[in-house]
Amino acid sequence: MIHDEDDEDDRRMQSVLDPALVAEGAAADSADDQRKRLEGLPRILRYALLAQNRFDRDVAFRLVAEIDAICPDLAQTAAWADVVNEDTGLPLAAELDRLAVVRDLPLLRTLGDCARMLSLTLPCDGESFEAFRRVGRAMILAFDQVASTVDDQQRFELEQLIYGWAACPVAAPFDSAGGSRPAVTSATDLGYQMARYRIRGAKIDTARRVREDIERQQEAATPPEPPGLSGSDPTSSCAIVEPVAHHHVVVGSIDDAAIKIHKFIQPFRKILNTALPLVETPALGQVRNTLAAEFPYAIDVIDFALADLIGRPTAHFRPFLLVGDAGAGKSHFARRLGEVLGLTIWRTDAAQSDGNSFAGTDRRWHSAKPCHPLLAIARGGNANPMVLIDEIEKAGTRSDYGRLWDCLLGLLEPETSARYPDPALQITLDLSHVSYVATANTADPIPSPLRDRFRIVSFPKPTRADLDALLPGLIRSIAGDRGLDSRWTAPVDADEQAAIARAWRGGSVRRLRRILEAILRTRDQSARRH
């Protein structure tokens, strides 16, 4: 495990060092104002960034000074200070590992990994390959500690370096003369190439998606051929002989006999064997203005969500995942997005839902029910509702009744959702027009195949400056929960708002709502007394 204990280290670094060595080691600290830029990073990452662009002896001497301050007069340190290479660096790292156990100083392992990193060259094999793997693990663990706290530029630099380091042993780049290169500089070069290809691939994928969107819009603008004219049997009891109207879709067709035999199907007969309307996309400018007034701190998220609706005649967006701190208002935002767009909203609490219930229960069970997306369609009577999956990272991991994560894979895939086999109805359903929004405090527990199907966007926390915009929406929500018309609830006055501002300085919208509820209760009690 990596520990970064700078304060404790500074107290230990009291041994007398060679003045020349101290001067050379300090150069890496002060050059290009690096210390301030790298402040707060674990040692392994600080040394990696110091060495990636200009690998020189100054960086090694800084590490020598740190090692000598804690373990003075090590013969291995002197040898490495004289010649920085694998032959001297790996023995020094091994000795520091031994001393870490003997003296119970985990910091020495970190310094040993730093020595390995600065000593390794390419190509690598044998002992050096194992050292490569150890340094790579140390980098990843250190990056996990700080990934959420560093800025985007530094996160990019660290990812580029770490991915490059992981690929170095197999890529084994050589310089033009055919000799070996310091591994840390090779990792940076290789990471840059990998990042460039990823960016290029993202651009190609975006262009492909745009072409597909245009093709789907063109197909949607062409009235579909009546099923009775396209080879289906017009005498079948579930055939649709009427033409499907524009902006309508047949979600599913089922034999009338099945509806009569299975009573659980009868509540759904109104949405089967008929063309259901698709909610049309409203004026996006008005939608944006409404949401921006309620969520001024999330304007980037609003634009992200609405960008997918540009040019679409009917309201539908690709799945996206809102990731942010608890209480930031993610679920409220998702619900308001659906409401302002005019969509039916179906909410699922991931922590209390399993795959069997969400994906549909088999017809042979007495509790047979269709999948939740069809229940959402039945609730609103239109084919493009919005399914909100709250706290998706808390979904159960046991597979006794199926995992919610697993059943979502097919529903989020356009090709599968257009022909989804419902286990209760035992027919294929066209669920391709259903929109999915999920919320999570962190995306880490979510399996990577499921993360790949979501577009992930960070949801920010509001600040005190957003208080005026948040209060009207919260008052409407509280009035609605009480079964009251919000027009009969007066807005907060200056004294009430001042009290709220003193108690809430930003952050959790959930806490702000509790404060507002207390203010309104106090107001109601005062009104009854007078």
C-alpha positions as CSV (number, residue, x, y, z in Angstrom):
1,M,0.0,0.0,0.0
2,I,1.3,3.5,-0.8
3,H,1.5,6.1,2.0
4,D,2.2,9.7,1.4
5,E,3.4,11.1,4.8
6,D,5.3,14.3,3.9
7,D,5.0,16.0,7.3
8,E,6.4,13.0,9.1
9,D,9.2,12.7,6.5
10,D,10.2,16.3,6.9
11,R,10.8,15.7,10.6
12,R,12.9,12.7,9.9
13,M,15.1,14.4,7.3
14,Q,17.5,15.8,9.8
15,S,20.7,13.8,8.9
16,V,23.7,15.7,7.6
17,L,23.8,15.3,3.8
18,D,26.5,16.2,1.3
19,P,25.8,19.9,0.4
20,A,26.3,19.3,-3.3
21,L,23.9,16.4,-3.3
22,V,21.3,18.5,-1.4
23,A,21.7,21.3,-4.0
24,E,21.2,19.0,-6.9
25,G,18.3,17.3,-5.4
26,A,16.5,20.6,-4.6
27,A,16.8,21.6,-8.3
28,A,14.0,19.2,-9.2
29,D,11.8,20.8,-6.6
30,S,12.2,24.4,-7.7
31,A,12.7,24.0,-11.5
32,D,9.7,25.3,-13.5
33,D,7.7,25.8,-10.3
34,Q,7.1,22.0,-10.3
35,R,6.6,21.7,-6.5
36,K,3.4,23.8,-6.4
37,R,2.0,22.1,-9.5
38,L,2.7,18.6,-8.1
39,E,1.7,19.4,-4.5
40,G,-0.6,16.8,-3.0
41,L,0.3,13.9,-5.4
42,P,1.7,10.7,-4.1
43,R,5.5,10.4,-4.5
44,I,5.4,7.8,-7.2
45,L,3.3,10.1,-9.4
46,R,5.3,13.2,-8.5
47,Y,8.6,11.6,-9.6
48,A,7.0,10.2,-12.7
49,L,5.8,13.6,-13.8
50,L,9.1,15.2,-12.9
51,A,11.0,12.7,-15.0
52,Q,8.7,12.2,-17.9
53,N,9.7,15.2,-20.0
54,R,13.3,15.8,-18.9
55,F,14.8,12.7,-17.3
56,D,18.1,13.9,-15.8
57,R,20.2,13.2,-12.7
58,D,18.6,16.1,-10.8
59,V,15.4,14.1,-10.4
60,A,17.4,11.1,-9.2
61,F,19.4,13.2,-6.8
62,R,16.2,14.5,-5.2
63,L,15.2,10.9,-4.5
64,V,18.7,10.2,-3.2
65,A,18.4,13.1,-0.7
66,E,15.0,11.7,0.5
67,I,16.4,8.2,1.0
68,D,19.6,9.4,2.7
69,A,17.6,11.5,5.1
70,I,15.8,8.4,6.4
71,C,18.4,5.7,5.9
72,P,21.8,7.5,5.9
73,D,25.0,6.0,4.6
74,L,23.5,3.1,2.6
75,A,26.0,1.7,0.2
76,Q,23.3,1.0,-2.3
77,T,22.2,4.7,-2.3
78,A,25.8,5.8,-3.0
79,A,26.1,3.3,-5.8
80,W,22.9,4.5,-7.4
81,A,23.8,8.2,-7.0
82,D,27.0,7.5,-8.9
83,V,25.4,5.5,-11.8
84,V,21.6,5.6,-12.3
85,N,20.7,2.3,-14.0
86,E,19.0,-1.0,-13.3
87,D,22.1,-2.7,-12.0
88,T,22.3,-0.2,-9.1
89,G,18.6,0.9,-8.8
90,L,17.0,-2.6,-8.4
91,P,19.4,-3.6,-5.5
92,L,18.7,-0.2,-3.8
93,A,14.9,-0.9,-4.2
94,A,15.3,-4.4,-2.7
95,E,17.2,-3.1,0.3
96,L,14.6,-0.4,0.9
97,D,11.9,-3.1,0.8
98,R,13.9,-5.1,3.4
99,L,14.3,-2.0,5.7
100,A,10.6,-1.2,5.4
101,V,9.9,-4.5,7.1
102,V,12.7,-4.3,9.6
103,R,12.0,-0.7,10.7
104,D,8.2,-0.8,10.1
105,L,8.4,2.2,7.7
106,P,6.0,1.6,4.8
107,L,7.3,4.9,3.2
108,L,10.6,3.1,2.3
109,R,8.6,0.8,-0.1
110,T,7.3,3.9,-1.8
111,L,10.8,5.3,-2.2
112,G,12.0,1.9,-3.5
113,D,9.3,1.9,-6.1
114,C,10.4,5.4,-7.1
115,A,13.9,4.1,-7.5
116,R,12.7,1.3,-9.7
117,M,10.8,3.6,-11.9
118,L,13.7,6.0,-12.5
119,S,16.1,3.1,-13.1
120,L,14.1,0.9,-15.5
121,T,14.9,1.0,-19.2
122,L,13.5,-0.7,-22.3
123,P,13.6,-3.4,-23.5
124,C,12.8,-5.3,-20.3
125,D,12.8,-9.0,-19.3
126,G,13.2,-11.2,-16.3
127,E,13.7,-9.3,-13.1
128,S,13.1,-5.9,-14.8
129,F,9.7,-7.1,-16.1
130,E,8.6,-7.9,-12.5
131,A,9.8,-4.5,-11.5
132,F,7.7,-3.0,-14.3
133,R,4.6,-4.7,-13.0
134,R,5.2,-3.6,-9.5
135,V,5.7,0.0,-10.4
136,G,2.6,-0.1,-12.6
137,R,0.5,-1.4,-9.8
138,A,1.8,1.3,-7.5
139,M,1.0,4.0,-10.1
140,I,-2.6,2.8,-10.5
141,L,-3.2,2.6,-6.8
142,A,-1.8,6.1,-6.3
143,F,-3.9,7.4,-9.2
144,D,-7.1,6.0,-7.7
145,Q,-6.4,8.0,-4.6
146,V,-6.3,11.4,-6.3
147,A,-8.2,11.0,-9.6
148,S,-11.3,12.8,-8.2
149,T,-9.3,15.7,-6.8
150,V,-6.9,16.7,-9.6
151,D,-7.8,19.0,-12.5
152,D,-8.6,17.7,-16.0
153,Q,-5.1,18.6,-17.4
154,Q,-3.2,16.8,-14.7
155,R,-5.6,13.8,-14.8
156,F,-4.9,13.6,-18.6
157,E,-1.1,13.7,-18.0
158,L,-1.3,11.0,-15.4
159,E,-3.5,8.7,-17.4
160,Q,-1.3,9.2,-20.5
161,L,1.8,8.2,-18.4
162,I,0.2,5.3,-16.6
163,Y,-1.4,3.7,-19.7
164,G,1.9,4.2,-21.5
165,W,3.8,2.5,-18.7
166,A,1.5,-0.5,-18.7
167,A,2.0,-0.9,-22.5
168,C,5.8,-0.4,-22.5
169,P,6.9,-3.9,-21.7
170,V,5.2,-5.3,-24.8
171,A,5.7,-2.3,-27.1
172,A,9.3,-1.9,-26.1
173,P,10.1,1.2,-28.1
174,F,13.7,1.9,-29.1
175,D,15.5,5.1,-29.9
176,S,16.8,5.7,-33.4
177,A,20.3,4.3,-32.5
178,G,18.8,1.0,-31.4
179,G,19.8,1.4,-27.7
180,S,17.7,1.4,-24.6
181,R,15.7,4.3,-23.3
182,P,14.6,5.4,-19.8
183,A,11.2,3.6,-19.3
184,V,9.5,6.7,-17.9
185,T,10.2,8.8,-21.0
186,S,9.1,5.9,-23.3
187,A,5.9,5.5,-21.3
188,T,5.1,9.2,-21.9
189,D,5.7,8.9,-25.6
190,L,3.7,5.7,-25.9
191,G,0.9,7.1,-23.8
192,Y,0.7,10.2,-26.0
193,Q,0.3,8.0,-29.1
194,M,-2.4,5.9,-27.4
195,A,-4.3,9.0,-26.4
196,R,-4.1,10.4,-29.9
197,Y,-5.6,7.2,-31.3
198,R,-8.4,7.2,-28.7
199,I,-9.3,10.8,-29.6
200,R,-9.2,10.0,-33.3
201,G,-11.4,6.9,-32.6
202,A,-13.9,9.0,-30.6
203,K,-14.2,11.4,-33.5
204,I,-14.8,8.6,-36.0
205,D,-17.4,7.1,-33.6
206,T,-19.1,10.5,-33.2
207,A,-19.3,10.9,-37.0
208,R,-20.7,7.4,-37.3
209,R,-23.4,8.1,-34.7
210,V,-24.3,11.4,-36.5
211,R,-24.8,9.5,-39.8
212,E,-26.9,6.9,-38.1
213,D,-29.1,9.6,-36.5
214,I,-29.6,11.2,-39.8
215,E,-30.6,7.9,-41.4
216,R,-33.0,7.1,-38.6
217,Q,-34.6,10.6,-38.9
218,Q,-35.0,10.0,-42.7
219,E,-36.6,6.6,-42.0
220,A,-38.9,8.1,-39.4
221,A,-40.0,10.8,-41.9
222,T,-41.1,8.1,-44.3
223,P,-44.6,6.6,-43.5
224,P,-44.1,2.8,-42.8
225,E,-45.6,0.3,-45.0
226,P,-48.8,-1.3,-43.6
227,P,-48.0,-4.7,-42.1
228,G,-50.8,-6.3,-44.1
229,L,-49.0,-5.4,-47.4
230,S,-45.5,-6.6,-46.3
231,G,-46.0,-10.4,-46.3
232,S,-47.8,-10.9,-43.0
233,D,-50.9,-13.0,-42.9
234,P,-53.9,-10.5,-43.0
235,T,-56.2,-13.2,-41.5
236,S,-54.0,-13.6,-38.3
237,S,-55.8,-12.5,-35.2
238,C,-52.9,-10.3,-34.2
239,A,-52.1,-8.7,-37.6
240,I,-52.4,-4.9,-37.9
241,V,-54.2,-4.1,-41.1
242,E,-54.4,-0.3,-40.6
243,P,-51.5,1.9,-41.7
244,V,-49.3,3.1,-38.9
245,A,-49.7,6.9,-38.5
246,H,-46.8,9.2,-38.6
247,H,-44.9,9.4,-35.2
248,H,-46.6,6.3,-34.0
249,V,-45.2,2.8,-33.5
250,V,-46.6,-0.7,-32.8
251,V,-44.8,-1.8,-29.6
252,G,-46.1,-5.4,-29.7
253,S,-48.6,-7.8,-31.4
254,I,-50.2,-10.7,-29.6
255,D,-52.8,-13.3,-30.4
256,D,-56.3,-12.5,-29.0
257,A,-56.5,-16.0,-27.7
258,A,-53.5,-15.4,-25.4
259,I,-55.1,-12.3,-24.0
260,K,-58.3,-14.3,-23.1
261,I,-56.4,-17.2,-21.5
262,H,-53.9,-15.2,-19.4
263,K,-55.7,-12.6,-17.3
264,F,-52.4,-10.8,-16.4
265,I,-52.2,-9.7,-20.1
266,Q,-55.6,-8.1,-20.2
267,P,-54.6,-4.8,-18.6
268,F,-52.1,-4.4,-21.5
269,R,-54.5,-5.0,-24.4
270,K,-54.9,-1.3,-25.0
271,I,-51.2,-0.9,-25.8
272,L,-50.8,-4.1,-27.9
273,N,-51.9,-4.7,-31.4
274,T,-52.2,-0.9,-31.9
275,A,-50.0,2.0,-33.0
276,L,-49.1,4.1,-30.0
277,P,-48.1,7.8,-30.3
278,L,-44.6,9.1,-29.7
279,V,-44.3,12.2,-27.7
280,E,-42.9,14.9,-30.0
281,T,-39.8,16.9,-29.2
282,P,-40.9,20.3,-27.7
283,A,-39.1,23.6,-28.4
284,L,-35.7,22.9,-26.9
285,G,-35.0,26.6,-26.3
286,Q,-38.0,26.8,-23.9
287,V,-37.0,23.5,-22.3
288,R,-33.5,24.8,-21.7
289,N,-34.7,28.0,-20.2
290,T,-37.0,26.2,-17.8
291,L,-34.4,23.8,-16.6
292,A,-31.7,26.5,-16.4
293,A,-33.9,28.6,-14.1
294,E,-34.3,25.6,-11.7
295,F,-30.8,24.2,-12.0
296,P,-28.5,27.1,-12.9
297,Y,-25.5,25.2,-11.5
298,A,-26.0,22.3,-13.9
299,I,-26.2,24.2,-17.2
300,D,-23.5,22.0,-18.8
301,V,-25.5,18.9,-17.9
302,I,-28.7,20.5,-19.4
303,D,-26.9,21.2,-22.7
304,F,-25.4,17.7,-22.6
305,A,-28.9,16.1,-22.3
306,L,-30.7,18.3,-24.8
307,A,-28.0,18.0,-27.4
308,D,-29.1,14.5,-28.1
309,L,-32.6,15.8,-29.1
310,I,-31.5,18.3,-31.7
311,G,-33.1,17.4,-35.0
312,R,-35.2,14.6,-33.5
313,P,-38.9,14.8,-34.3
314,T,-39.8,12.7,-31.3
315,A,-38.3,12.9,-27.8
316,H,-35.7,10.2,-27.3
317,F,-32.1,10.3,-26.1
318,R,-29.4,7.8,-25.7
319,P,-28.8,6.4,-22.2
320,F,-26.8,8.6,-19.9
321,L,-25.6,8.3,-16.3
322,L,-25.5,11.3,-13.9
323,V,-22.6,10.8,-11.4
324,G,-22.3,13.2,-8.4
325,D,-22.3,13.6,-4.7
326,A,-25.3,12.5,-2.6
327,G,-27.9,15.2,-2.3
328,A,-26.7,17.2,-5.3
329,G,-30.2,16.9,-7.0
330,K,-29.4,14.3,-9.7
331,S,-32.7,12.4,-9.3
332,H,-34.7,15.7,-9.1
333,F,-33.0,16.9,-12.3
334,A,-33.7,13.7,-14.2
335,R,-37.4,13.8,-13.2
336,R,-37.7,17.5,-14.2
337,L,-36.0,16.8,-17.5
338,G,-38.7,14.2,-18.3
339,E,-41.5,16.3,-17.1
340,V,-40.5,19.4,-19.1
341,L,-40.1,17.2,-22.2
342,G,-43.6,15.9,-21.6
343,L,-42.5,12.3,-21.1
344,T,-44.0,9.6,-18.9
345,I,-41.5,8.9,-16.1
346,W,-41.0,5.4,-14.6
347,R,-38.7,5.4,-11.6
348,T,-36.9,2.3,-10.4
349,D,-34.8,2.1,-7.1
350,A,-31.9,0.0,-8.2
351,A,-31.1,-1.1,-4.6
352,Q,-34.5,-2.7,-4.3
353,S,-34.9,-4.1,-7.8
354,D,-33.6,-7.4,-9.3
355,G,-33.3,-8.5,-12.8
356,N,-36.3,-10.7,-12.8
357,S,-38.7,-8.0,-11.8
358,F,-37.2,-5.3,-14.1
359,A,-36.7,-7.5,-17.2
360,G,-40.1,-9.3,-16.8
361,T,-41.2,-12.5,-15.0
362,D,-41.7,-15.7,-16.9
363,R,-45.4,-16.6,-17.7
364,R,-45.3,-19.8,-15.9
365,W,-45.1,-18.0,-12.5
366,H,-48.3,-16.8,-10.8
367,S,-46.7,-13.4,-10.4
368,A,-45.9,-13.0,-14.1
369,K,-45.5,-9.4,-15.1
370,P,-44.1,-7.8,-18.3
371,C,-40.8,-5.8,-18.2
372,H,-40.7,-2.4,-16.6
373,P,-40.2,-0.5,-19.8
374,L,-43.6,-1.9,-21.1
375,L,-45.2,-1.0,-17.7
376,A,-43.9,2.6,-18.3
377,I,-45.5,2.5,-21.8
378,A,-48.8,1.3,-20.4
379,R,-48.8,4.0,-17.7
380,G,-48.5,6.9,-20.2
381,G,-50.1,5.3,-23.3
382,N,-47.2,6.4,-25.5
383,A,-44.2,4.5,-26.8
384,N,-41.4,6.7,-25.6
385,P,-41.4,7.1,-21.8
386,M,-38.4,7.8,-19.7
387,V,-37.1,5.2,-17.3
388,L,-35.2,6.6,-14.3
389,I,-32.9,4.1,-12.5
390,D,-31.9,5.7,-9.2
391,E,-28.6,4.8,-7.5
392,I,-27.7,2.2,-10.0
393,E,-24.3,1.5,-8.3
394,K,-26.3,0.1,-5.3
395,A,-27.9,-2.7,-7.4
396,G,-27.7,-6.1,-5.8
397,T,-24.8,-8.3,-7.0
398,R,-26.4,-11.7,-6.2
399,S,-27.7,-13.6,-9.2
400,D,-30.4,-15.7,-7.5
401,Y,-33.1,-13.7,-9.2
402,G,-31.0,-12.1,-11.9
403,R,-29.0,-9.0,-11.6
404,L,-30.4,-5.6,-12.7
405,W,-27.0,-4.8,-14.2
406,D,-27.2,-7.8,-16.5
407,C,-30.7,-7.3,-17.7
408,L,-30.0,-3.7,-18.6
409,L,-27.4,-4.7,-21.1
410,G,-29.9,-5.8,-23.7
411,L,-32.4,-3.1,-23.0
412,L,-29.8,-0.4,-23.5
413,E,-28.6,-1.8,-26.8
414,P,-30.5,-0.4,-29.7
415,E,-30.5,-3.6,-31.8
416,T,-31.7,-5.7,-28.9
417,S,-34.3,-3.3,-27.5
418,A,-36.0,-3.1,-30.9
419,R,-36.7,-6.8,-30.6
420,Y,-36.9,-7.4,-26.9
421,P,-38.2,-10.9,-26.0
422,D,-40.6,-10.3,-23.0
423,P,-40.7,-13.5,-20.8
424,A,-44.3,-12.8,-19.6
425,L,-46.0,-11.9,-22.9
426,Q,-43.7,-14.3,-24.8
427,I,-43.6,-11.9,-27.8
428,T,-40.9,-9.5,-29.1
429,L,-41.4,-5.9,-28.1
430,D,-40.2,-2.7,-29.8
431,L,-38.7,-0.8,-26.8
432,S,-36.2,1.2,-28.9
433,H,-38.0,4.5,-28.2
434,V,-37.7,4.3,-24.4
435,S,-35.1,6.7,-22.9
436,Y,-33.0,5.7,-19.9
437,V,-31.4,7.9,-17.3
438,A,-29.5,6.6,-14.3
439,T,-28.0,8.2,-11.2
440,A,-25.0,7.2,-9.1
441,N,-22.8,8.6,-6.4
442,T,-19.9,6.9,-8.1
443,A,-19.5,4.8,-11.2
444,D,-16.8,2.5,-9.8
445,P,-18.9,-0.5,-8.8
446,I,-20.8,-0.6,-12.1
447,P,-19.5,-3.3,-14.5
448,S,-17.6,-1.9,-17.5
449,P,-19.9,-3.5,-20.1
450,L,-22.8,-1.5,-18.5
451,R,-20.7,1.7,-18.2
452,D,-19.9,1.4,-21.9
453,R,-23.6,1.6,-22.7
454,F,-24.1,4.8,-20.7
455,R,-22.9,8.3,-21.6
456,I,-21.4,9.4,-18.2
457,V,-21.7,13.0,-17.1
458,S,-20.6,14.6,-13.9
459,F,-23.4,16.3,-12.0
460,P,-22.2,19.3,-9.9
461,K,-23.2,20.5,-6.5
462,P,-25.1,23.8,-6.1
463,T,-23.6,26.8,-4.3
464,R,-25.1,29.4,-2.1
465,A,-25.3,31.7,-5.2
466,D,-28.0,29.3,-6.6
467,L,-30.3,29.6,-3.6
468,D,-32.8,32.0,-5.3
469,A,-33.2,29.7,-8.3
470,L,-33.6,26.6,-6.2
471,L,-36.3,27.8,-3.7
472,P,-39.3,28.1,-6.1
473,G,-38.8,24.6,-7.5
474,L,-38.5,23.2,-4.0
475,I,-41.6,25.0,-2.8
476,R,-43.6,23.5,-5.7
477,S,-42.2,20.0,-4.9
478,I,-43.1,20.3,-1.2
479,A,-46.6,21.6,-2.0
480,G,-47.1,18.7,-4.5
481,D,-46.1,16.2,-1.8
482,R,-48.7,17.7,0.5
483,G,-51.4,17.6,-2.2
484,L,-51.6,21.3,-2.4
485,D,-51.5,23.8,-5.3
486,S,-48.2,25.5,-5.2
487,R,-49.9,28.8,-6.1
488,W,-51.4,28.9,-2.6
489,T,-47.9,28.7,-1.0
490,A,-46.3,32.1,-0.7
491,P,-42.6,32.4,-1.6
492,V,-40.2,32.9,1.2
493,D,-39.8,36.4,2.4
494,A,-36.5,38.3,3.1
495,D,-36.3,37.2,6.7
496,E,-37.0,33.5,5.9
497,Q,-34.5,33.5,3.0
498,A,-31.8,35.1,5.3
499,A,-32.4,32.3,7.8
500,I,-32.1,29.7,5.1
501,A,-28.9,31.3,3.8
502,R,-27.4,31.1,7.3
503,A,-28.2,27.4,7.6
504,W,-27.3,26.3,4.1
505,R,-24.1,27.4,2.4
506,G,-24.3,25.1,-0.6
507,G,-24.0,21.4,-1.4
508,S,-26.8,19.1,-0.7
509,V,-30.2,20.0,-2.2
510,R,-31.8,17.4,0.1
511,R,-30.5,19.3,3.2
512,L,-31.8,22.5,1.7
513,R,-35.3,21.0,1.3
514,R,-35.3,19.9,4.9
515,I,-34.4,23.4,6.0
516,L,-37.1,24.9,3.8
517,E,-39.7,22.4,5.1
518,A,-38.8,23.5,8.7
519,I,-39.3,27.2,7.7
520,L,-42.7,26.4,6.1
521,R,-43.8,24.4,9.1
522,T,-42.9,27.3,11.4
523,R,-44.8,29.7,9.1
524,D,-47.9,27.5,9.2
525,Q,-47.8,27.1,13.0
526,S,-47.5,30.9,13.4
527,A,-50.4,31.5,11.0
528,R,-52.6,29.1,13.0
529,R,-51.8,30.8,16.3
530,H,-52.7,34.2,14.9
